[in-house]
Amino acid sequence: MRIPEHDHAPQSVLQVGHRAVHIFGGGGAHRDEKTIASFGEEWGKFNLFDAAEIERTGNEYFDVVPQDLLGPEVVAMDLGCGSGRWTRYLSSRVGHIEAVDPSEAVLHAARTHADLEQVRWNQAGVDNIPFSEGTFDLIVCLGVLHHVPDTAGAIGKLATKLKPGGHMLLYLYYALDGRGPLFKALFHLSNVFRRIIASMPAGLKRMVCDVIAFTVYLPARTLIRMALALDPKGSWWHKLPLSYYHNKSLTILRNDALDRFGTPLEQRFTQVQMREMMEKAGMVDIRFSPNAPYWHALGRRG
C-alpha cells in the first residue's frame, strides 16, 4: 500500500505530543468561519468517547458499507474528522487514513488518538484538501457538509479525490422526510432557539446546551427506554423525537445538544436532494440506509 503524498506543501507542521499535524491555510466558498470556530470549541470540550460506544455508533453509520470495501490495502480519508471518532473506528478496518478538519479540533484529535500510527492529521478544509484527484479508495464524511454554505459544490470537490470506482460514505441532516406536522412544528420551534443560542459567547453557549441535554435529551431518552421496556417488539417508538438517542451515553447527548443548538450554519436535505447532489458529483450505485441517522448513504465514483 502506497501512502499518499501531499500535492502542496503545508504552511507549517505543528507537533502535538509525538504526532505531527500538517497545517494548510486558505479560505474558499465552502468555509463558514464562525461554524469552523464553533466546532473547534466543541471538539475541544468533547474529545473523549468510550471505545464500545464508538464501535456501536460507527456500526450504525457503516451499515451500508460492505466488508469487501475495507481491508489493509484501503487508503481512506475522514473529512471533517472532528474529535477523531470515525478515524478511530476506521483505523482497525483500513490500511491508512488521512484525517482532515479545518478547525482546531484536529489538534485535539491528534492528541487524543496519538496511538493510531496509520493516521496522518491535516488541518484543511474541502476547498484545500491537500491531495491530488483520484487518491482515495474510500472517503468518509459524516455530519459535516450540511455545515458549509454550498453543500452540493463541496460534495463535488470531495468526489474528485476518489479513485474511479472509489466509494464515499456521506451523512447529511435530513429535512424531516416523512415526519408528521407535529414533529416538524417541534423542530421549527427548536430551530428558533438554535439561532439564538448559536450567537451566544462560547462559555454561555456550552452552559445552555448542557441544560438542554439534561432537561430535554436525557428525559426523552428515559421515556423511550421505558417505552421499549413495556413494548420491546414495537417499532412505533422510532417515530418519537430524539428516539435515535435511546442507546446513547450522556457524553453523546451533551455533545449532540451542543452540535445541534450551538452551530451557526445548518442546512437540511431530503433524500431526493441528497441523491441529486451525489449524482451531480459523479456518484453512481447510491445506496441509502433505511436506518437512523438520516440520511446516510454510500456511493461509488463512476
Secondary structure, 3 states (H helix, E strand, C coil): CCCCCCCCCCCEEEEECCEEEEECCCCCCCCCHHHHHHHHHHHHHCCCCCHHHHHHHHHHHHHHCCHHHCEEEEEEEEECCCCCHHHHHHHCCEEEEEEEECCCHHHHHHHHCCCCCCEEEEECCHHHCCCCCCCEEEEEEECCHHHCCCHHHHHHHHHCCEEEEEEEEEECCECCCCCCHHHHHHHHHHHHHHHHHHCCCHHHHHHHHHHHHHHHHHHHHHHHHHHHHHCCCCCHHHHCCCHHHHHCCHHHHHHHHHHHHHCCCCCCECHHHHHHHHHHCCEEEEEECCCCCCCEEEEEEC
